[in-house]
Amino acid sequence: MVTHLANVRYLSGFSGTAGVVIVAASESIFFTDGRYRQQAREEVRGARIRIRPGKSALAAAAEWLGKRSYQAVGIEAAHLTVAERSLLGAALGRGRKLVAAPPILDELRMVKDSGEIPLIRSSCRLGDELFRRLLQVLRPKVRESEVAGEIEFAARKAGADQMAFPTIIAGGARSALPHGRASLASIPGKGFVVSDFGVILAGYCSDMTRTVHVGRPPVAARDLYEAVREAQQAALEAVRPGKSVGEVDQAARNLLQRRSLAKFFTHSTGHGLGLEIHESPRVAAGQKEQLVPGMVITVEPGVYMPGRCGVRIEDTVLVTNSGCEILTASPKELIAL
């Protein structure tokens, strides 16, 4: 039983907000509610569609299972609430059990196919267009939320389904917040501004971070920026088939360690993305997952000095047969506005 909507879409093509797929030995059945009758007919492939008037997708699926003789049903345990699990257990009755299924779909989704990769490329290209718009509107005294609003409006005008996550625009001392969502604070007259954003286009995500400097950057700021840029480059050079994601993370940390900055790098180096902004694999210390062609990951080291400033540079990259292809093409030299 597949209930996580990203996995439902991956299997069936359905992009709505209420759907369950059951994959049995001899058939696959898609369940939704009456709101999505027409949409299911247009989108769902590879599964028979069932709609029970007055019942939710999960309730309809539970009812269907209750009439079958399956002794065990595999569930996506991480994506079910206690109440939903109780509903399923009651439908199955005694003597039959719910089993936490292995992450089969997470593993499948890690490697993108020939239909998915062009969609991610297009999403990244739109991200690059938005960065050019950001450079036009980012100025001292303009609120961070206004800058975010401008690029989000441009994204929708260009056809984006929505933003992939809440836009991060963080200037001055707020740039030291790794997840400094755009606030009512004004862009300062000088200092770094971190901009991290992505879109969902035709269902697939992009993700990019660029850090610019308002005013003429002093030598210390240039040195800090260059250290992060070199750390990102070291990590990008480590991205190739056969390498573990942990080795990619370590490449960035080693560079920052040599600059005595590693203690200010407080998050993982990246993550997979596709139908969701955060997917497997996790590009982090100690992770053993090996890179293979077709994986799409982010590479995003950063340095954050509380109360002072922060710098992050992030690209979305495709693992190729010989290394990686950078899908986010915006410039990475330090831009002074």
N, C-alpha and C positions, 0 to 999 in steps of 0.2 A: 504494500500500500504506500503510494507516494502522495504526500500531503504538502511538502514544501513547494511553494508556488514556482520558484525558479526551476526546480526539478520537474514539476508538472509541465512547465513550458518547454523545457529541454526535450522531454519525451513526446509531447503531444502537439506543441505549437500554440497552445492556448495561452493568451496573454491577459486574461481577466483576473479577478481577485478572489474567485471562489471556484476551486476545482480539486478533484482527487482522481488519481489514476490507480487502478488495481491491475497488476500484471500477473495473470494466472498462467497455468501450464499451457492452456490451449487458447486463451483469448486475453485481450486487454480491453478494459472498460473505463471510460471517462465519465465522471459524475460532476454535475454542476447544478445550479438552481435555475429557476425560471427566468431570472434576469438575463441570463447568458445563453438562452436557447439559440438565437440567431448567430451570435458570435461564435458559439461552439461549432455550429454547422459550417461556418466559414473558415475556422482556424484549425480545428482538431483533425489530426491525421493519425492513422495507425491504431485507432481505438474506436470501439462502439460507444456511442453517446447515450447516457441514461439520465433522465431528469424526472424526479419525483415531486409533483406539485406539493407545495407546503413544507418541503423538507430541505434542509441545508445539504450541501454536497457531502459533508462527512456523515450526516445522518442517513442519507440515501445509500452511501457506500456501506455503512454499518448494517443497514437493513439487508442489503444484498448479501453480504458476508454471512449474516445470521441464517440465511436459507441454504447456505452451502455447507459442505462437509469438511472443509479444510481444518486440519488439526492445529495448524500454526499459521500465523499471519505476521510477516515481517513489517515492521513499522520504522519510520524515521523518528526515533525516540527524541532527538534533540529539537524536533519541530512540532511536538504535540504537547498541549497543556495537560495538566492532571485531569481536568474535566473531560477533555476529548478522549483521553486514554480510558477513562471510566466508561464513557459511552460505548467505545468499541468493545471493551471487555464484557459489558452487559449484553451486547448484541451477540457475541460469540457464545456466551454461556459457559457453564462448567465443563471441564475436560478439554477445553481448547485454550490456546495461549497466544499472547502477543509476544513477539520476539524482536529485540532491538536488532535491526538489520545492519550489516556492515555498510560503510560509506561507498557503495558501488557507484552511485551517480556522481558523487564528488570526484571520484577517481576518473570517471569517463570525461567529466567536464573540464578537467585540468588540461587536456590536450584538445585544442580547438581544431575543428575540421575545415574543409575548404569553403564551406558556406559561412562559417562564423568569422574567419579571419578578415575578409573584406569588410564586414560590418564593423568590426573593431577598428580597422584602419579608418573608415569613414567617421566614426565617432571621434577618433583622435584628431583627424583633420579639422573637424568642427572646433575642437578644443583649441587648436592653434589659431583659428580665426578669432576666437573669443579673447585670446591673450592679446592680439593686436588691438582689439576694442578696449581692453583693459588699459593698455598704455595710453590710449587717447583720453580716458576719463580719470585716471588716477592722478590726483593733484593734492597739494597741501590744502587743508581745511575742508575737503570733501569728506563726508562720512564714509566709513568702511561699508556700511549697509547700502549707500548709494552706489558705490563702485560695484558691489555684488549685484545689486538690482539691475544695473546697466548690462552686465554680461549675461545675467539670467534672462533678461528680456530679449537680448540679441540671440541667445540660444533658442528660445521658443520661436522667434521669427525665422530662424534658420531651419526649423523643423524638428528640434529635439523633443523627445517624449517628455523629458523633465531633466533636472539636474541629478547627477548620480549620488550626491550627498550635499549637505548644507555647505554652501560656499565659504571658504576660509579667506578672509582678508584681514591681516593683522599687522598693524604698523607700529613703529617705535618699540617701546618696551613690550607691547603686546605680541610682537613677532617672536618673543621667547616662549609663547604658548604653542605647543605643537598642533593643537586643535583649536586655534583662536578663531572661532566663527565670527563672521562679519558683525560688528557691533555698531552702536551709535557714536562711537569714538571717531574723531576726525583724524584724517591722515596728517601726521606731524610734518613740520617744516623741514626736518632732516631725519635720516635714519632708514633702516631697512623696512620693507613691506613684503610680507610673505603672502603670496596668492596661490591657493590650492583649490582646484575645481575640476569638475568633470561633468560630462553629459551622458544621458542615455539616448541613443539614436537607434531606431529600429530594434529596440530591446537590449542593445549592447553598450557597455560602459566604456568611458575613457577616464583617465586620471592624470593630472599633470600639476606640478608645482614649479613656480618660478619666484625668485626673490629679487626685487629691484631696490634701488637706493634713491631716496629723495634727497636732492642736494648733492654737492660734491663729496664723495666718500673719502674719509681719511684713510691713511695707510693701514691702520689697524683693521678697519672695516674691509678693505680690499684683501688683506691677508686672510681674514676669517672666511670671506667668501671663496677665495681661491682654495683654501683647505677643503671646504665642502665640495667644491667642483672637482677637485682631484680625487677625493674619496668616492664620489659618484662615478668618475671615470674608471677608477680601479675596480669598482664593483661591476660596471658594465663589461669591462674586459674579462671578468671572471665568468660571465654568462655564456655558457656553451654546453652542448650535450655531454652528459657524463659527469658534470660537476654537480655537487650537492648545493641546495639552496643555502645551507649553512656556510659553505665556502664563499658564496657571493656576499653574504652578510659580513663574514670575517674580513674580506678584502677591503670593505669600506672602513671597518673598525681599525684595522691595522694602520691604514693611512692616518686616521685621526689620532690614533695612539702616538704615532711618531710626532704629531704636532701638539701633543699634550692636551687634546680636545676630546678624547674618547668618553670621558665622564659626562660630557654635555650632550652626548648622543643617546637619547633616552627611549628610543622605540626601535622596532625591527626595521630592517632595510627595505622591506617591501612585501608584496602579496600578489596572489593571482587575481585576475579580474576577467569578467565576461558578462554573463547575464546578471551577475551581482558585482558590486564594487569591491567586495572582499570575498575571494574564493581561495580554495587551495591551489598551489601550495603557499605556506607561510614562509617568507624569506627572512629567517631569523636564526639567531645563534643556536647551534646544536641540532638544527633540523636536517634530517638525512635524505629527504626526498631528492631524487636525481632529476636534473633537467633533461627534457627530451624535446625534439623539434615539435613545434605546434603549441607549446605552452606560452601563455602571455602573462607577464609579471610586471610589477612596478619596481623601480630601483630609486630609492628616495632617502638617502642619508641626510641628516640634519644636525645642527649644533644649536643648542638653546641655553642662553646665559640669563637666568632669572633676573628680572628687573632691568635688564640691559637691552638685549637684542637676540634675534635668532635668524638662522639661514637654513633653508631647505631647498634642494633641487631634485626634481622627480621627473622621470620619464616612464612611459609605458613601452615595453619592449616585447618583441616576438622572438622566441628561441628558434634559431635556424639550424641547418645541418652543420654549420661551421662556427657559429657564434650567436649574434643576435642582431635584429633589425630594430632600430629605434623608431617607434611609430609617432612620437610627439616631436615635431620638428622645430619648435620655437627656440630662439637663440638662448644660449646659456652663458655668454659673457656677461659681466656685471653691467647692467643698464642703469644709468643715472638720469633721473628725471628732474 
